[in-house]
Amino acid sequence: MCSPYLHSTEQERMRWRMEKAQLEQSVEENKERMEKLESYWIEAQTLCQAVDEHLKETQAQYQALERKYSKAKRLIKEYQQK
C-alpha cells in the first residue's frame, strides 16, 4: 500500500505536469499572437510608407498647380491692365 506521503507527492507531481503543459501551451499561443501582431505591424508600416509617398507626390502636384495658377492669375492681371 502507498503511504499518504507518496500519494500526496504523486498528486503534486501530476499537478505540476498539468501546470507545465498549460504554461507551454500558453507560451506557444502567445508566440503565435506575437508573430501575427508583428506581421500586422510590418504591413501597417508598409502601408504608411505608401501613403507617405502618395502624400509627397500629391503635395508636389499641388505646388506645381499653385505655381501655374499664380502665373495665370498674374498674366490675366497684366493683360487686363493693358
PDB file with one MODEL, atoms N, CA, C and O in Angstrom:
MODEL        1
ATOM      1  N   MET A   1       0.831  -1.192   0.000  1.00  0.00           N
ATOM      2  CA  MET A   1       0.000   0.000   0.000  1.00  0.00           C
ATOM      3  C   MET A   1       0.872   1.251   0.000  1.00  0.00           C
ATOM      4  O   MET A   1       1.931   1.269   0.628  1.00  0.00           O
ATOM      5  N   CYS A   2       0.441   2.282  -0.691  1.00  0.00           N
ATOM      6  CA  CYS A   2       1.208   3.527  -0.757  1.00  0.00           C
ATOM      7  C   CYS A   2       0.996   4.332   0.513  1.00  0.00           C
ATOM      8  O   CYS A   2      -0.091   4.370   1.090  1.00  0.00           O
ATOM      9  N   SER A   3       2.050   4.956   0.909  1.00  0.00           N
ATOM     10  CA  SER A   3       1.919   5.815   2.090  1.00  0.00           C
ATOM     11  C   SER A   3       1.241   7.119   1.691  1.00  0.00           C
ATOM     12  O   SER A   3       1.299   7.500   0.522  1.00  0.00           O
ATOM     13  N   PRO A   4       0.609   7.805   2.616  1.00  0.00           N
ATOM     14  CA  PRO A   4      -0.046   9.084   2.311  1.00  0.00           C
ATOM     15  C   PRO A   4       0.938  10.100   1.725  1.00  0.00           C
ATOM     16  O   PRO A   4       0.568  10.908   0.874  1.00  0.00           O
ATOM     17  N   TYR A   5       2.181  10.056   2.180  1.00  0.00           N
ATOM     18  CA  TYR A   5       3.193  10.989   1.684  1.00  0.00           C
ATOM     19  C   TYR A   5       3.469  10.740   0.202  1.00  0.00           C
ATOM     20  O   TYR A   5       3.542  11.689  -0.579  1.00  0.00           O
ATOM     21  N   LEU A   6       3.626   9.455  -0.199  1.00  0.00           N
ATOM     22  CA  LEU A   6       3.864   9.130  -1.605  1.00  0.00           C
ATOM     23  C   LEU A   6       2.669   9.520  -2.464  1.00  0.00           C
ATOM     24  O   LEU A   6       2.835  10.045  -3.566  1.00  0.00           O
ATOM     25  N   HIS A   7       1.486   9.269  -1.967  1.00  0.00           N
ATOM     26  CA  HIS A   7       0.268   9.628  -2.694  1.00  0.00           C
ATOM     27  C   HIS A   7       0.202  11.147  -2.896  1.00  0.00           C
ATOM     28  O   HIS A   7      -0.110  11.619  -3.989  1.00  0.00           O
ATOM     29  N   SER A   8       0.492  11.893  -1.852  1.00  0.00           N
ATOM     30  CA  SER A   8       0.484  13.356  -1.913  1.00  0.00           C
ATOM     31  C   SER A   8       1.550  13.859  -2.886  1.00  0.00           C
ATOM     32  O   SER A   8       1.304  14.788  -3.655  1.00  0.00           O
ATOM     33  N   THR A   9       2.720  13.251  -2.850  1.00  0.00           N
ATOM     34  CA  THR A   9       3.801  13.658  -3.743  1.00  0.00           C
ATOM     35  C   THR A   9       3.430  13.367  -5.192  1.00  0.00           C
ATOM     36  O   THR A   9       3.714  14.174  -6.078  1.00  0.00           O
ATOM     37  N   GLU A  10       2.815  12.251  -5.435  1.00  0.00           N
ATOM     38  CA  GLU A  10       2.396  11.896  -6.802  1.00  0.00           C
ATOM     39  C   GLU A  10       1.337  12.870  -7.304  1.00  0.00           C
ATOM     40  O   GLU A  10       1.367  13.270  -8.468  1.00  0.00           O
ATOM     41  N   GLN A  11       0.406  13.253  -6.445  1.00  0.00           N
ATOM     42  CA  GLN A  11      -0.609  14.237  -6.828  1.00  0.00           C
ATOM     43  C   GLN A  11       0.046  15.579  -7.156  1.00  0.00           C
ATOM     44  O   GLN A  11      -0.322  16.246  -8.123  1.00  0.00           O
ATOM     45  N   GLU A  12       1.016  15.954  -6.340  1.00  0.00           N
ATOM     46  CA  GLU A  12       1.731  17.212  -6.557  1.00  0.00           C
ATOM     47  C   GLU A  12       2.469  17.172  -7.898  1.00  0.00           C
ATOM     48  O   GLU A  12       2.466  18.146  -8.651  1.00  0.00           O
ATOM     49  N   ARG A  13       3.097  16.037  -8.178  1.00  0.00           N
ATOM     50  CA  ARG A  13       3.821  15.869  -9.436  1.00  0.00           C
ATOM     51  C   ARG A  13       2.858  15.976 -10.623  1.00  0.00           C
ATOM     52  O   ARG A  13       3.179  16.625 -11.619  1.00  0.00           O
ATOM     53  N   MET A  14       1.700  15.357 -10.529  1.00  0.00           N
ATOM     54  CA  MET A  14       0.698  15.427 -11.599  1.00  0.00           C
ATOM     55  C   MET A  14       0.220  16.873 -11.797  1.00  0.00           C
ATOM     56  O   MET A  14       0.049  17.343 -12.922  1.00  0.00           O
ATOM     57  N   ARG A  15       0.010  17.559 -10.667  1.00  0.00           N
ATOM     58  CA  ARG A  15      -0.434  18.962 -10.750  1.00  0.00           C
ATOM     59  C   ARG A  15       0.628  19.805 -11.447  1.00  0.00           C
ATOM     60  O   ARG A  15       0.297  20.637 -12.291  1.00  0.00           O
ATOM     61  N   TRP A  16       1.884  19.603 -11.109  1.00  0.00           N
ATOM     62  CA  TRP A  16       2.982  20.351 -11.730  1.00  0.00           C
ATOM     63  C   TRP A  16       3.064  20.067 -13.230  1.00  0.00           C
ATOM     64  O   TRP A  16       3.292  20.973 -14.032  1.00  0.00           O
ATOM     65  N   ARG A  17       2.875  18.797 -13.597  1.00  0.00           N
ATOM     66  CA  ARG A  17       2.919  18.429 -15.020  1.00  0.00           C
ATOM     67  C   ARG A  17       1.793  19.114 -15.788  1.00  0.00           C
ATOM     68  O   ARG A  17       2.000  19.601 -16.899  1.00  0.00           O
ATOM     69  N   MET A  18       0.604  19.149 -15.195  1.00  0.00           N
ATOM     70  CA  MET A  18      -0.527  19.809 -15.845  1.00  0.00           C
ATOM     71  C   MET A  18      -0.266  21.310 -15.988  1.00  0.00           C
ATOM     72  O   MET A  18      -0.534  21.894 -17.038  1.00  0.00           O
ATOM     73  N   GLU A  19       0.253  21.927 -14.933  1.00  0.00           N
ATOM     74  CA  GLU A  19       0.561  23.357 -14.983  1.00  0.00           C
ATOM     75  C   GLU A  19       1.626  23.642 -16.027  1.00  0.00           C
ATOM     76  O   GLU A  19       1.547  24.629 -16.759  1.00  0.00           O
ATOM     77  N   LYS A  20       2.637  22.757 -16.090  1.00  0.00           N
ATOM     78  CA  LYS A  20       3.703  22.926 -17.079  1.00  0.00           C
ATOM     79  C   LYS A  20       3.135  22.849 -18.486  1.00  0.00           C
ATOM     80  O   LYS A  20       3.485  23.662 -19.342  1.00  0.00           O
ATOM     81  N   ALA A  21       2.264  21.881 -18.730  1.00  0.00           N
ATOM     82  CA  ALA A  21       1.648  21.721 -20.050  1.00  0.00           C
ATOM     83  C   ALA A  21       0.813  22.954 -20.402  1.00  0.00           C
ATOM     84  O   ALA A  21       0.856  23.433 -21.535  1.00  0.00           O
ATOM     85  N   GLN A  22       0.054  23.465 -19.427  1.00  0.00           N
ATOM     86  CA  GLN A  22      -0.761  24.663 -19.664  1.00  0.00           C
ATOM     87  C   GLN A  22       0.126  25.867 -19.969  1.00  0.00           C
ATOM     88  O   GLN A  22      -0.171  26.650 -20.872  1.00  0.00           O
ATOM     89  N   LEU A  23       1.207  26.012 -19.220  1.00  0.00           N
ATOM     90  CA  LEU A  23       2.121  27.129 -19.448  1.00  0.00           C
ATOM     91  C   LEU A  23       2.789  27.030 -20.822  1.00  0.00           C
ATOM     92  O   LEU A  23       2.938  28.030 -21.524  1.00  0.00           O
ATOM     93  N   GLU A  24       3.188  25.815 -21.193  1.00  0.00           N
ATOM     94  CA  GLU A  24       3.796  25.631 -22.513  1.00  0.00           C
ATOM     95  C   GLU A  24       2.803  25.973 -23.619  1.00  0.00           C
ATOM     96  O   GLU A  24       3.172  26.594 -24.616  1.00  0.00           O
ATOM     97  N   GLN A  25       1.543  25.569 -23.448  1.00  0.00           N
ATOM     98  CA  GLN A  25       0.515  25.897 -24.433  1.00  0.00           C
ATOM     99  C   GLN A  25       0.295  27.411 -24.488  1.00  0.00           C
ATOM    100  O   GLN A  25       0.163  27.989 -25.567  1.00  0.00           O
ATOM    101  N   SER A  26       0.259  28.033 -23.327  1.00  0.00           N
ATOM    102  CA  SER A  26       0.080  29.481 -23.264  1.00  0.00           C
ATOM    103  C   SER A  26       1.239  30.208 -23.940  1.00  0.00           C
ATOM    104  O   SER A  26       1.029  31.173 -24.674  1.00  0.00           O
ATOM    105  N   VAL A  27       2.444  29.747 -23.695  1.00  0.00           N
ATOM    106  CA  VAL A  27       3.620  30.353 -24.324  1.00  0.00           C
ATOM    107  C   VAL A  27       3.526  30.217 -25.839  1.00  0.00           C
ATOM    108  O   VAL A  27       3.810  31.168 -26.567  1.00  0.00           O
ATOM    109  N   GLU A  28       3.132  29.049 -26.313  1.00  0.00           N
ATOM    110  CA  GLU A  28       3.011  28.808 -27.761  1.00  0.00           C
ATOM    111  C   GLU A  28       1.938  29.710 -28.366  1.00  0.00           C
ATOM    112  O   GLU A  28       2.147  30.297 -29.428  1.00  0.00           O
ATOM    113  N   GLU A  29       0.793  29.824 -27.698  1.00  0.00           N
ATOM    114  CA  GLU A  29      -0.287  30.690 -28.189  1.00  0.00           C
ATOM    115  C   GLU A  29       0.163  32.142 -28.226  1.00  0.00           C
ATOM    116  O   GLU A  29      -0.117  32.858 -29.187  1.00  0.00           O
ATOM    117  N   ASN A  30       0.862  32.581 -27.175  1.00  0.00           N
ATOM    118  CA  ASN A  30       1.337  33.959 -27.134  1.00  0.00           C
ATOM    119  C   ASN A  30       2.388  34.211 -28.207  1.00  0.00           C
ATOM    120  O   ASN A  30       2.452  35.300 -28.779  1.00  0.00           O
ATOM    121  N   LYS A  31       3.206  33.208 -28.478  1.00  0.00           N
ATOM    122  CA  LYS A  31       4.210  33.327 -29.535  1.00  0.00           C
ATOM    123  C   LYS A  31       3.527  33.517 -30.887  1.00  0.00           C
ATOM    124  O   LYS A  31       3.944  34.350 -31.691  1.00  0.00           O
ATOM    125  N   GLU A  32       2.469  32.732 -31.130  1.00  0.00           N
ATOM    126  CA  GLU A  32       1.716  32.856 -32.376  1.00  0.00           C
ATOM    127  C   GLU A  32       1.062  34.237 -32.484  1.00  0.00           C
ATOM    128  O   GLU A  32       1.086  34.863 -33.544  1.00  0.00           O
ATOM    129  N   ARG A  33       0.484  34.698 -31.383  1.00  0.00           N
ATOM    130  CA  ARG A  33      -0.127  36.038 -31.376  1.00  0.00           C
ATOM    131  C   ARG A  33       0.921  37.104 -31.671  1.00  0.00           C
ATOM    132  O   ARG A  33       0.680  38.034 -32.441  1.00  0.00           O
ATOM    133  N   MET A  34       2.079  36.954 -31.052  1.00  0.00           N
ATOM    134  CA  MET A  34       3.153  37.928 -31.243  1.00  0.00           C
ATOM    135  C   MET A  34       3.596  37.967 -32.707  1.00  0.00           C
ATOM    136  O   MET A  34       3.808  39.041 -33.269  1.00  0.00           O
ATOM    137  N   GLU A  35       3.733  36.788 -33.320  1.00  0.00           N
ATOM    138  CA  GLU A  35       4.120  36.735 -34.726  1.00  0.00           C
ATOM    139  C   GLU A  35       3.058  37.380 -35.614  1.00  0.00           C
ATOM    140  O   GLU A  35       3.380  38.072 -36.580  1.00  0.00           O
ATOM    141  N   LYS A  36       1.788  37.145 -35.276  1.00  0.00           N
ATOM    142  CA  LYS A  36       0.696  37.741 -36.047  1.00  0.00           C
ATOM    143  C   LYS A  36       0.720  39.267 -35.900  1.00  0.00           C
ATOM    144  O   LYS A  36       0.570  39.994 -36.882  1.00  0.00           O
ATOM    145  N   LEU A  37       0.909  39.741 -34.664  1.00  0.00           N
ATOM    146  CA  LEU A  37       0.972  41.187 -34.438  1.00  0.00           C
ATOM    147  C   LEU A  37       2.170  41.804 -35.150  1.00  0.00           C
ATOM    148  O   LEU A  37       2.079  42.906 -35.690  1.00  0.00           O
ATOM    149  N   GLU A  38       3.279  41.097 -35.148  1.00  0.00           N
ATOM    150  CA  GLU A  38       4.474  41.595 -35.839  1.00  0.00           C
ATOM    151  C   GLU A  38       4.203  41.717 -37.340  1.00  0.00           C
ATOM    152  O   GLU A  38       4.614  42.692 -37.969  1.00  0.00           O
ATOM    153  N   SER A  39       3.515  40.734 -37.909  1.00  0.00           N
ATOM    154  CA  SER A  39       3.205  40.817 -39.341  1.00  0.00           C
ATOM    155  C   SER A  39       2.239  41.974 -39.614  1.00  0.00           C
ATOM    156  O   SER A  39       2.360  42.657 -40.631  1.00  0.00           O
ATOM    157  N   TYR A  40       1.278  42.194 -38.707  1.00  0.00           N
ATOM    158  CA  TYR A  40       0.380  43.343 -38.862  1.00  0.00           C
ATOM    159  C   TYR A  40       1.158  44.654 -38.781  1.00  0.00           C
ATOM    160  O   TYR A  40       0.892  45.592 -39.532  1.00  0.00           O
ATOM    161  N   TRP A  41       2.117  44.709 -37.866  1.00  0.00           N
ATOM    162  CA  TRP A  41       2.927  45.912 -37.691  1.00  0.00           C
ATOM    163  C   TRP A  41       3.723  46.199 -38.959  1.00  0.00           C
ATOM    164  O   TRP A  41       3.788  47.342 -39.411  1.00  0.00           O
ATOM    165  N   ILE A  42       4.324  45.168 -39.527  1.00  0.00           N
ATOM    166  CA  ILE A  42       5.107  45.340 -40.763  1.00  0.00           C
ATOM    167  C   ILE A  42       4.191  45.789 -41.896  1.00  0.00           C
ATOM    168  O   ILE A  42       4.550  46.669 -42.679  1.00  0.00           O
ATOM    169  N   GLU A  43       3.010  45.185 -41.980  1.00  0.00           N
ATOM    170  CA  GLU A  43       2.045  45.574 -43.007  1.00  0.00           C
ATOM    171  C   GLU A  43       1.615  47.038 -42.825  1.00  0.00           C
ATOM    172  O   GLU A  43       1.493  47.781 -43.799  1.00  0.00           O
ATOM    173  N   ALA A  44       1.390  47.436 -41.581  1.00  0.00           N
ATOM    174  CA  ALA A  44       0.995  48.825 -41.296  1.00  0.00           C
ATOM    175  C   ALA A  44       2.113  49.789 -41.674  1.00  0.00           C
ATOM    176  O   ALA A  44       1.847  50.854 -42.231  1.00  0.00           O
ATOM    177  N   GLN A  45       3.361  49.427 -41.378  1.00  0.00           N
ATOM    178  CA  GLN A  45       4.490  50.283 -41.746  1.00  0.00           C
ATOM    179  C   GLN A  45       4.586  50.427 -43.262  1.00  0.00           C
ATOM    180  O   GLN A  45       4.836  51.518 -43.774  1.00  0.00           O
ATOM    181  N   THR A  46       4.389  49.328 -43.970  1.00  0.00           N
ATOM    182  CA  THR A  46       4.429  49.361 -45.434  1.00  0.00           C
ATOM    183  C   THR A  46       3.327  50.269 -45.972  1.00  0.00           C
ATOM    184  O   THR A  46       3.549  51.062 -46.886  1.00  0.00           O
ATOM    185  N   LEU A  47       2.130  50.139 -45.387  1.00  0.00           N
ATOM    186  CA  LEU A  47       1.018  50.998 -45.797  1.00  0.00           C
ATOM    187  C   LEU A  47       1.320  52.466 -45.527  1.00  0.00           C
ATOM    188  O   LEU A  47       1.041  53.328 -46.361  1.00  0.00           O
ATOM    189  N   CYS A  48       1.888  52.746 -44.367  1.00  0.00           N
ATOM    190  CA  CYS A  48       2.237  54.126 -44.016  1.00  0.00           C
ATOM    191  C   CYS A  48       3.259  54.696 -44.997  1.00  0.00           C
ATOM    192  O   CYS A  48       3.158  55.853 -45.404  1.00  0.00           O
ATOM    193  N   GLN A  49       4.232  53.886 -45.369  1.00  0.00           N
ATOM    194  CA  GLN A  49       5.228  54.345 -46.335  1.00  0.00           C
ATOM    195  C   GLN A  49       4.581  54.648 -47.684  1.00  0.00           C
ATOM    196  O   GLN A  49       4.911  55.644 -48.329  1.00  0.00           O
ATOM    197  N   ALA A  50       3.653  53.779 -48.108  1.00  0.00           N
ATOM    198  CA  ALA A  50       2.962  54.006 -49.380  1.00  0.00           C
ATOM    199  C   ALA A  50       2.126  55.283 -49.321  1.00  0.00           C
ATOM    200  O   ALA A  50       2.125  56.078 -50.261  1.00  0.00           O
ATOM    201  N   VAL A  51       1.419  55.471 -48.216  1.00  0.00           N
ATOM    202  CA  VAL A  51       0.602  56.679 -48.055  1.00  0.00           C
ATOM    203  C   VAL A  51       1.487  57.920 -48.012  1.00  0.00           C
ATOM    204  O   VAL A  51       1.145  58.950 -48.593  1.00  0.00           O
ATOM    205  N   ASP A  52       2.627  57.822 -47.324  1.00  0.00           N
ATOM    206  CA  ASP A  52       3.561  58.941 -47.244  1.00  0.00           C
ATOM    207  C   ASP A  52       4.085  59.318 -48.632  1.00  0.00           C
ATOM    208  O   ASP A  52       4.168  60.500 -48.967  1.00  0.00           O
ATOM    209  N   GLU A  53       4.436  58.311 -49.439  1.00  0.00           N
ATOM    210  CA  GLU A  53       4.897  58.566 -50.809  1.00  0.00           C
ATOM    211  C   GLU A  53       3.797  59.237 -51.624  1.00  0.00           C
ATOM    212  O   GLU A  53       4.050  60.195 -52.355  1.00  0.00           O
ATOM    213  N   HIS A  54       2.586  58.729 -51.493  1.00  0.00           N
ATOM    214  CA  HIS A  54       1.457  59.316 -52.221  1.00  0.00           C
ATOM    215  C   HIS A  54       1.231  60.766 -51.790  1.00  0.00           C
ATOM    216  O   HIS A  54       0.960  61.633 -52.620  1.00  0.00           O
ATOM    217  N   LEU A  55       1.345  61.015 -50.498  1.00  0.00           N
ATOM    218  CA  LEU A  55       1.184  62.376 -49.983  1.00  0.00           C
ATOM    219  C   LEU A  55       2.256  63.304 -50.554  1.00  0.00           C
ATOM    220  O   LEU A  55       1.957  64.429 -50.952  1.00  0.00           O
ATOM    221  N   LYS A  56       3.499  62.835 -50.594  1.00  0.00           N
ATOM    222  CA  LYS A  56       4.582  63.652 -51.158  1.00  0.00           C
ATOM    223  C   LYS A  56       4.315  63.984 -52.621  1.00  0.00           C
ATOM    224  O   LYS A  56       4.501  65.119 -53.059  1.00  0.00           O
ATOM    225  N   GLU A  57       3.872  62.967 -53.376  1.00  0.00           N
ATOM    226  CA  GLU A  57       3.550  63.199 -54.788  1.00  0.00           C
ATOM    227  C   GLU A  57       2.412  64.201 -54.934  1.00  0.00           C
ATOM    228  O   GLU A  57       2.466  65.095 -55.779  1.00  0.00           O
ATOM    229  N   THR A  58       1.389  64.048 -54.112  1.00  0.00           N
ATOM    230  CA  THR A  58       0.236  64.948 -54.161  1.00  0.00           C
ATOM    231  C   THR A  58       0.651  66.372 -53.804  1.00  0.00           C
ATOM    232  O   THR A  58       0.205  67.328 -54.438  1.00  0.00           O
ATOM    233  N   GLN A  59       1.509  66.513 -52.786  1.00  0.00           N
ATOM    234  CA  GLN A  59       1.985  67.838 -52.407  1.00  0.00           C
ATOM    235  C   GLN A  59       2.796  68.479 -53.532  1.00  0.00           C
ATOM    236  O   GLN A  59       2.666  69.675 -53.791  1.00  0.00           O
ATOM    237  N   ALA A  60       3.626  67.687 -54.195  1.00  0.00           N
ATOM    238  CA  ALA A  60       4.422  68.204 -55.312  1.00  0.00           C
ATOM    239  C   ALA A  60       3.497  68.652 -56.444  1.00  0.00           C
ATOM    240  O   ALA A  60       3.716  69.706 -57.041  1.00  0.00           O
ATOM    241  N   GLN A  61       2.465  67.859 -56.744  1.00  0.00           N
ATOM    242  CA  GLN A  61       1.499  68.235 -57.786  1.00  0.00           C
ATOM    243  C   GLN A  61       0.754  69.508 -57.394  1.00  0.00           C
ATOM    244  O   GLN A  61       0.528  70.385 -58.227  1.00  0.00           O
ATOM    245  N   TYR A  62       0.374  69.601 -56.121  1.00  0.00           N
ATOM    246  CA  TYR A  62      -0.329  70.782 -55.641  1.00  0.00           C
ATOM    247  C   TYR A  62       0.541  72.028 -55.797  1.00  0.00           C
ATOM    248  O   TYR A  62       0.069  73.070 -56.252  1.00  0.00           O
ATOM    249  N   GLN A  63       1.811  71.915 -55.418  1.00  0.00           N
ATOM    250  CA  GLN A  63       2.719  73.059 -55.537  1.00  0.00           C
ATOM    251  C   GLN A  63       2.900  73.472 -56.995  1.00  0.00           C
ATOM    252  O   GLN A  63       2.937  74.664 -57.299  1.00  0.00           O
ATOM    253  N   ALA A  64       3.013  72.496 -57.900  1.00  0.00           N
ATOM    254  CA  ALA A  64       3.147  72.798 -59.323  1.00  0.00           C
ATOM    255  C   ALA A  64       1.890  73.505 -59.830  1.00  0.00           C
ATOM    256  O   ALA A  64       1.980  74.493 -60.559  1.00  0.00           O
ATOM    257  N   LEU A  65       0.723  72.998 -59.444  1.00  0.00           N
ATOM    258  CA  LEU A  65      -0.531  73.647 -59.855  1.00  0.00           C
ATOM    259  C   LEU A  65      -0.666  75.044 -59.251  1.00  0.00           C
ATOM    260  O   LEU A  65      -1.166  75.963 -59.900  1.00  0.00           O
ATOM    261  N   GLU A  66      -0.220  75.196 -58.014  1.00  0.00           N
ATOM    262  CA  GLU A  66      -0.273  76.502 -57.346  1.00  0.00           C
ATOM    263  C   GLU A  66       0.575  77.521 -58.107  1.00  0.00           C
ATOM    264  O   GLU A  66       0.166  78.667 -58.295  1.00  0.00           O
ATOM    265  N   ARG A  67       1.764  77.089 -58.542  1.00  0.00           N
ATOM    266  CA  ARG A  67       2.637  77.994 -59.319  1.00  0.00           C
ATOM    267  C   ARG A  67       1.988  78.362 -60.654  1.00  0.00           C
ATOM    268  O   ARG A  67       2.016  79.523 -61.062  1.00  0.00           O
ATOM    269  N   LYS A  68       1.400  77.363 -61.338  1.00  0.00           N
ATOM    270  CA  LYS A  68       0.737  77.632 -62.614  1.00  0.00           C
ATOM    271  C   LYS A  68      -0.447  78.575 -62.417  1.00  0.00           C
ATOM    272  O   LYS A  68      -0.670  79.480 -63.222  1.00  0.00           O
ATOM    273  N   TYR A  69      -1.196  78.361 -61.354  1.00  0.00           N
ATOM    274  CA  TYR A  69      -2.352  79.213 -61.064  1.00  0.00           C
ATOM    275  C   TYR A  69      -1.895  80.654 -60.802  1.00  0.00           C
ATOM    276  O   TYR A  69      -2.477  81.607 -61.320  1.00  0.00           O
ATOM    277  N   SER A  70      -0.848  80.791 -59.992  1.00  0.00           N
ATOM    278  CA  SER A  70      -0.334  82.137 -59.692  1.00  0.00           C
ATOM    279  C   SER A  70       0.157  82.825 -60.965  1.00  0.00           C
ATOM    280  O   SER A  70      -0.077  84.017 -61.163  1.00  0.00           O
ATOM    281  N   LYS A  71       0.836  82.067 -61.824  1.00  0.00           N
ATOM    282  CA  LYS A  71       1.325  82.636 -63.085  1.00  0.00           C
ATOM    283  C   LYS A  71       0.158  83.048 -63.968  1.00  0.00           C
ATOM    284  O   LYS A  71       0.175  84.125 -64.564  1.00  0.00           O
ATOM    285  N   ALA A  72      -0.859  82.190 -64.054  1.00  0.00           N
ATOM    286  CA  ALA A  72      -2.036  82.506 -64.873  1.00  0.00           C
ATOM    287  C   ALA A  72      -2.750  83.739 -64.326  1.00  0.00           C
ATOM    288  O   ALA A  72      -3.187  84.599 -65.090  1.00  0.00           O
ATOM    289  N   LYS A  73      -2.866  83.819 -63.021  1.00  0.00           N
ATOM    290  CA  LYS A  73      -3.500  84.974 -62.389  1.00  0.00           C
ATOM    291  C   LYS A  73      -2.734  86.258 -62.718  1.00  0.00           C
ATOM    292  O   LYS A  73      -3.324  87.287 -63.047  1.00  0.00           O
ATOM    293  N   ARG A  74      -1.407  86.170 -62.619  1.00  0.00           N
ATOM    294  CA  ARG A  74      -0.551  87.326 -62.905  1.00  0.00           C
ATOM    295  C   ARG A  74      -0.676  87.744 -64.369  1.00  0.00           C
ATOM    296  O   ARG A  74      -0.761  88.934 -64.674  1.00  0.00           O
ATOM    297  N   LEU A  75      -0.688  86.764 -65.273  1.00  0.00           N
ATOM    298  CA  LEU A  75      -0.820  87.080 -66.704  1.00  0.00           C
ATOM    299  C   LEU A  75      -2.165  87.719 -67.017  1.00  0.00           C
ATOM    300  O   LEU A  75      -2.240  88.644 -67.825  1.00  0.00           O
ATOM    301  N   ILE A  76      -3.212  87.240 -66.391  1.00  0.00           N
ATOM    302  CA  ILE A  76      -4.558  87.815 -66.616  1.00  0.00           C
ATOM    303  C   ILE A  76      -4.564  89.247 -66.103  1.00  0.00           C
ATOM    304  O   ILE A  76      -5.093  90.144 -66.760  1.00  0.00           O
ATOM    305  N   LYS A  77      -3.976  89.463 -64.930  1.00  0.00           N
ATOM    306  CA  LYS A  77      -3.934  90.815 -64.362  1.00  0.00           C
ATOM    307  C   LYS A  77      -3.143  91.750 -65.282  1.00  0.00           C
ATOM    308  O   LYS A  77      -3.557  92.884 -65.521  1.00  0.00           O
ATOM    309  N   GLU A  78      -2.001  91.270 -65.798  1.00  0.00           N
ATOM    310  CA  GLU A  78      -1.198  92.079 -66.727  1.00  0.00           C
ATOM    311  C   GLU A  78      -1.985  92.377 -67.997  1.00  0.00           C
ATOM    312  O   GLU A  78      -1.940  93.494 -68.514  1.00  0.00           O
ATOM    313  N   TYR A  79      -2.700  91.384 -68.493  1.00  0.00           N
ATOM    314  CA  TYR A  79      -3.481  91.569 -69.724  1.00  0.00           C
ATOM    315  C   TYR A  79      -4.585  92.600 -69.506  1.00  0.00           C
ATOM    316  O   TYR A  79      -4.837  93.444 -70.366  1.00  0.00           O
ATOM    317  N   GLN A  80      -5.247  92.521 -68.335  1.00  0.00           N
ATOM    318  CA  GLN A  80      -6.324  93.456 -68.051  1.00  0.00           C
ATOM    319  C   GLN A  80      -5.816  94.882 -67.899  1.00  0.00           C
ATOM    320  O   GLN A  80      -6.546  95.830 -68.188  1.00  0.00           O
ATOM    321  N   GLN A  81      -4.591  95.045 -67.456  1.00  0.00           N
ATOM    322  CA  GLN A  81      -4.026  96.374 -67.242  1.00  0.00           C
ATOM    323  C   GLN A  81      -3.617  97.023 -68.569  1.00  0.00           C
ATOM    324  O   GLN A  81      -3.436  98.239 -68.629  1.00  0.00           O
ATOM    325  N   LYS A  82      -3.474  96.236 -69.617  1.00  0.00           N
ATOM    326  CA  LYS A  82      -3.051  96.781 -70.910  1.00  0.00           C
ATOM    327  C   LYS A  82      -4.188  97.388 -71.660  1.00  0.00           C
ATOM    328  O   LYS A  82      -4.000  97.891 -72.767  1.00  0.00           O
TER     329      LYS A  82
ENDMDL
END
